Amino acid sequence: MFRLESEQQLLQAFRPRDRRHLEPPRGVSYPLYVPDYFAWTERSGFHVNLVFARPGSREPVGVAFSRDNQADKGLATRVCDWCHAYGSSMDIGMLCVDVSSKHRVGVLLCLDLRCKEKLETSANLAGKSPVQLSHALLERMHRFAREALGLGAA
């Protein structure tokens, strides 16, 4: 669990290049207590933002994704790389992050980043504890941010 004291602290979790176009979530009261991660889709539906704490830390790390609409054509079944949920291209698609002005990295994810809810439902249906699954999800988020963007390195 981590705590965001203000909208300013939320914005500071993101890289300076991402803050320029970041639209803070509407209707959020601070301080915000975040059990695992916090995600929101901006009104345009084009940007999806994620804030989580590196495992073993309470320091927030922000990742600003954009939807790759070119990859969302058709209704093919896909699998989220983080929670392994199945869904159509309406549910799971390519979310991309600009590493630099000339380099982008993409990953197939649940477009609303509601991976934790899907893992909890799956664990409950299987009679398992969702705690380990949630921990593994946060590890995948951290690995992506660290390897693709150099964020949250420990």
MOLINFEN-V777059 format. One record per residue. RES is the residue in three letters. PSI is psi in degrees with one decimal (* if undefined). NEAR is the number of other C-alpha atoms within 12 Angstrom. D_CENTER is the distance of its C-alpha to the mean C-alpha in Angstrom with 2 decimals. Layout:
<<RES | PSI | NEAR | D_CENTER> <RES | PSI | NEAR | D_CENTER>>
//
This chain:
<<MET | 144.3 | 22 | 15.68> <PHE | 168.6 | 25 | 15.50> <ARG | 134.4 | 26 | 16.82> <LEU | 118.0 | 30 | 16.24> <GLU | -30.7 | 20 | 19.78> <SER | 168.0 | 18 | 19.44> <GLU | -35.3 | 23 | 17.66> <GLN | -43.7 | 16 | 18.97> <GLN | -38.1 | 22 | 17.29> <LEU | -48.2 | 38 | 13.88> <LEU | -34.6 | 29 | 14.70> <GLN | -18.0 | 24 | 16.08> <ALA | -17.9 | 34 | 12.84> <PHE | 157.2 | 33 | 12.13> <ARG | 148.7 | 29 | 14.51> <PRO | -38.9 | 17 | 17.65> <ARG | -27.3 | 20 | 17.34> <ASP | -27.2 | 28 | 14.09> <ARG | -27.2 | 22 | 15.70> <ARG | -38.5 | 13 | 18.42> <HIS | 4.6 | 20 | 16.69> <LEU | 128.9 | 32 | 14.13> <GLU | 108.9 | 23 | 15.05> <PRO | 152.8 | 33 | 14.50> <PRO | 145.6 | 25 | 13.86> <ARG | 147.7 | 13 | 17.27> <GLY | 18.8 | 9 | 19.14> <VAL | 133.5 | 18 | 17.38> <SER | 141.3 | 16 | 20.01> <TYR | 146.8 | 17 | 20.05> <PRO | 150.2 | 15 | 20.10> <LEU | 119.1 | 23 | 16.81> <TYR | 123.1 | 22 | 16.57> <VAL | 111.9 | 24 | 13.17> <PRO | -40.3 | 22 | 13.90> <ASP | -60.9 | 35 | 10.77> <TYR | 163.5 | 38 | 7.62> <PHE | 128.4 | 35 | 7.55> <ALA | 147.6 | 32 | 5.80> <TRP | 151.0 | 30 | 8.44> <THR | 130.2 | 27 | 10.02> <GLU | 159.9 | 23 | 12.90> <ARG | -34.5 | 14 | 16.37> <SER | -22.6 | 13 | 16.95> <GLY | -4.4 | 18 | 14.26> <PHE | -35.3 | 25 | 13.80> <HIS | 135.3 | 32 | 10.92> <VAL | 127.5 | 37 | 7.42> <ASN | 147.3 | 40 | 6.05> <LEU | 134.9 | 41 | 3.80> <VAL | 128.1 | 43 | 6.65> <PHE | 167.6 | 42 | 7.78> <ALA | 136.6 | 38 | 11.26> <ARG | 137.3 | 32 | 12.54> <PRO | 130.4 | 28 | 14.51> <GLY | 4.5 | 18 | 17.91> <SER | 163.7 | 18 | 17.04> <ARG | 10.4 | 21 | 16.35> <GLU | 119.8 | 28 | 15.49> <PRO | 142.9 | 37 | 12.19> <VAL | 129.1 | 39 | 10.11> <GLY | 139.6 | 41 | 8.27> <VAL | 123.4 | 45 | 6.67> <ALA | 109.6 | 42 | 8.07> <PHE | 154.7 | 43 | 7.85> <SER | 148.2 | 36 | 11.00> <ARG | 136.1 | 36 | 12.22> <ASP | 92.6 | 27 | 15.02> <ASN | -22.1 | 20 | 17.57> <GLN | -33.6 | 13 | 20.08> <ALA | -7.9 | 22 | 18.33> <ASP | 12.8 | 22 | 18.07> <LYS | 141.9 | 16 | 21.85> <GLY | 176.4 | 15 | 23.46> <LEU | 35.0 | 14 | 22.59> <ALA | 148.4 | 16 | 22.16> <THR | 136.7 | 19 | 20.53> <ARG | 166.5 | 26 | 17.39> <VAL | 130.9 | 24 | 15.45> <CYS | 131.1 | 31 | 11.72> <ASP | -19.9 | 27 | 11.53> <TRP | -44.0 | 32 | 9.37> <CYS | -7.5 | 35 | 11.22> <HIS | 24.2 | 24 | 14.17> <ALA | 148.3 | 29 | 14.66> <TYR | 149.2 | 25 | 17.09> <GLY | 171.2 | 23 | 17.18> <SER | 176.2 | 23 | 18.65> <SER | -11.6 | 27 | 17.34> <MET | -22.9 | 24 | 16.97> <ASP | -36.6 | 29 | 14.24> <ILE | 128.9 | 36 | 12.73> <GLY | -179.5 | 38 | 12.80> <MET | 118.4 | 35 | 12.26> <LEU | 130.9 | 39 | 9.39> <CYS | 153.1 | 32 | 10.98> <VAL | 133.4 | 34 | 11.01> <ASP | 115.2 | 25 | 14.48> <VAL | -41.4 | 26 | 15.69> <SER | -175.1 | 16 | 19.05> <SER | -15.7 | 10 | 21.22> <LYS | 3.5 | 8 | 22.24> <HIS | 128.1 | 12 | 19.38> <ARG | 150.0 | 20 | 16.13> <VAL | 135.7 | 25 | 13.85> <GLY | 155.4 | 25 | 12.29> <VAL | 141.8 | 29 | 10.71> <LEU | 117.0 | 37 | 11.32> <LEU | 165.0 | 38 | 8.52> <CYS | 126.7 | 35 | 8.94> <LEU | -21.8 | 42 | 9.16> <ASP | 0.8 | 31 | 8.40> <LEU | 36.0 | 39 | 5.41> <ARG | 38.7 | 30 | 8.41> <CYS | -41.2 | 39 | 8.63> <LYS | -43.6 | 32 | 10.31> <GLU | -41.0 | 22 | 12.86> <LYS | -39.8 | 26 | 13.73> <LEU | -41.1 | 31 | 14.28> <GLU | -42.6 | 24 | 16.37> <THR | -45.6 | 21 | 18.37> <SER | -44.9 | 22 | 19.04> <ALA | -43.8 | 19 | 20.14> <ASN | -40.5 | 15 | 22.32> <LEU | -30.4 | 12 | 23.96> <ALA | -2.0 | 11 | 24.75> <GLY | 28.6 | 10 | 26.05> <LYS | 163.9 | 15 | 23.73> <SER | 132.4 | 16 | 21.91> <PRO | -5.2 | 23 | 18.13> <VAL | -49.4 | 20 | 18.00> <GLN | -38.3 | 15 | 18.10> <LEU | -39.9 | 26 | 15.53> <SER | -40.3 | 29 | 13.03> <HIS | -43.1 | 28 | 14.12> <ALA | -37.2 | 23 | 13.69> <LEU | -46.8 | 35 | 10.08> <LEU | -35.4 | 33 | 9.48> <GLU | -41.2 | 25 | 11.87> <ARG | -41.6 | 27 | 10.13> <MET | -47.4 | 38 | 6.95> <HIS | -42.7 | 35 | 9.85> <ARG | -42.5 | 25 | 11.97> <PHE | -50.0 | 34 | 9.91> <ALA | -38.6 | 36 | 9.71> <ARG | -49.3 | 21 | 13.31> <GLU | -40.1 | 17 | 14.80> <ALA | -34.5 | 24 | 13.49> <LEU | -8.9 | 30 | 13.45> <GLY | 22.7 | 18 | 15.57> <LEU | 148.9 | 27 | 13.34> <GLY | 23.4 | 30 | 13.84> <ALA | 142.2 | 20 | 16.80> <ALA | * | 15 | 19.16>>
//
